[in-house]
């Protein structure tokens, strides 16, 4: 029988954003190595936002990426998970490019949207308007 060690149970995080001596290209390459392929950056990013952090996680074979964008007043993040089976069961179709999205919650503090595209589960959330997050999630190919 297989015995799960404590090391296997802990997620492996790779956060290069705090290392000032590594180039952006090297950060992306390191995260893509953990992810096992190219990162799906959104084509649409609202004016004034910049990538603040790029994190990859490989926890017991479940690979994910978090891309955190910030400006002076707010943030949003895009989470990508390789196993789309982790997506919520009840998703509604929002457009014709084989993506599905569901609004999870919206309040004054943050908005949270889910989508699946080409077998990848995406979660986009942040302290920005729902319409902006919809543009961000729709721009991911």
C-alpha positions as a printed Julia matrix, in Angstrom:
141×3 Matrix{Float64}:
   0.0    0.0     0.0
   1.04   3.56   -0.71
   1.88   5.67    2.33
   1.51   9.42    2.0
   4.42  11.25    3.58
   4.09  14.69    5.13
   6.23  16.05    2.3
   3.77  14.68   -0.29
   0.83  16.3     1.49
   2.31  19.79    1.56
   1.95  22.02   -1.49
   5.11  23.1    -3.23
   5.03  26.83   -3.82
   7.31  28.62   -6.22
   7.19  32.36   -5.72
   9.97  34.13   -7.57
   8.48  37.61   -7.27
  10.42  38.26   -4.07
  13.76  37.47   -5.69
  14.96  40.8    -7.07
  17.89  39.16   -8.87
  15.83  37.07  -11.27
  14.5   38.43  -14.56
  10.81  38.37  -15.45
  11.52  35.87  -18.25
  13.26  33.54  -15.79
  10.33  33.86  -13.35
   7.91  32.85  -16.08
  10.14  29.95  -17.16
  10.37  28.66  -13.58
   6.59  28.8   -13.09
   5.98  27.19  -16.51
   8.33  24.36  -15.53
   6.21  23.63  -12.46
   2.96  24.13  -14.43
   4.16  21.88  -17.25
   3.42  24.27  -20.11
   2.78  27.84  -21.15
   0.94  30.19  -18.82
  -2.37  31.54  -20.12
  -2.01  35.22  -19.36
  -5.17  37.22  -20.04
  -5.02  39.28  -23.25
  -7.03  42.01  -21.51
  -5.63  43.7   -18.41
  -7.27  46.95  -17.29
  -5.2   50.09  -17.66
  -3.0   50.81  -14.65
  -2.68  47.2   -13.45
   0.62  45.35  -13.33
   1.58  41.82  -12.37
   2.41  41.92   -8.68
   3.01  38.23   -8.09
   3.28  34.98  -10.04
   2.95  31.76   -8.04
   2.87  28.09   -9.05
   1.73  25.25   -6.83
   2.04  21.5    -7.32
   0.14  19.79   -4.53
  -0.17  16.02   -4.83
  -0.2   16.31   -8.63
  -2.77  19.13   -8.74
  -1.01  21.97  -10.52
  -2.16  25.56  -10.26
  -0.97  29.07  -11.01
  -1.96  32.39   -9.46
  -1.28  35.64  -11.29
  -1.96  38.65   -9.07
  -2.45  42.08  -10.61
  -2.51  45.32   -8.61
  -2.81  49.03   -9.07
  -2.76  51.72   -6.37
  -6.32  51.07   -5.17
  -7.36  47.52   -6.03
  -6.33  44.06   -7.16
  -7.51  41.04   -9.08
  -6.06  37.59   -9.51
  -6.32  34.83  -12.06
  -6.02  31.27  -10.79
  -5.55  28.41  -13.24
  -5.93  24.74  -12.29
  -4.86  21.94  -14.65
  -7.54  19.52  -13.51
 -10.82  20.99  -14.73
 -12.54  18.23  -12.72
 -11.99  20.49   -9.71
 -14.36  23.06  -11.23
 -17.81  23.53   -9.73
 -20.41  21.12  -11.12
 -22.99  23.76  -12.02
 -21.57  26.12  -14.62
 -23.54  28.16  -17.11
 -22.51  28.91  -20.69
 -21.56  32.56  -21.28
 -20.17  32.61  -24.82
 -19.55  30.46  -27.87
 -15.83  29.71  -27.51
 -16.31  26.58  -25.4
 -15.98  28.42  -22.1
 -18.36  28.37  -19.2
 -18.49  30.82  -16.33
 -20.38  31.22  -13.11
 -20.47  34.12  -10.72
 -19.75  32.73   -7.27
 -20.33  35.85   -5.2
 -20.3   39.57   -5.42
 -20.14  42.07   -2.61
 -18.65  45.48   -2.0
 -15.23  43.95   -1.32
 -14.72  41.5    -4.17
 -16.18  39.62   -7.11
 -15.44  35.98   -7.85
 -15.98  34.28  -11.26
 -15.24  30.72  -12.46
 -14.72  29.4   -15.99
 -13.42  26.33  -17.76
 -11.69  26.54  -21.12
  -9.94  23.73  -22.96
  -9.76  21.55  -19.85
  -8.33  24.27  -17.59
 -10.33  25.64  -14.65
 -10.01  29.4   -14.09
 -11.02  31.48  -11.11
 -10.86  35.25  -11.42
 -11.52  37.37   -8.36
 -10.74  40.8    -7.08
 -11.81  44.17   -5.8
 -12.82  45.43   -9.25
 -16.14  45.59  -11.1
 -17.71  42.36  -12.32
 -17.66  43.66  -15.9
 -13.88  44.07  -15.78
 -13.38  40.53  -14.47
 -15.68  39.23  -17.22
 -13.46  40.93  -19.84
 -10.37  39.45  -18.2
 -11.77  35.9   -18.11
 -13.12  36.16  -21.66
  -9.67  37.25  -22.9
  -7.95  34.07  -21.71
  -7.46  31.69  -24.65
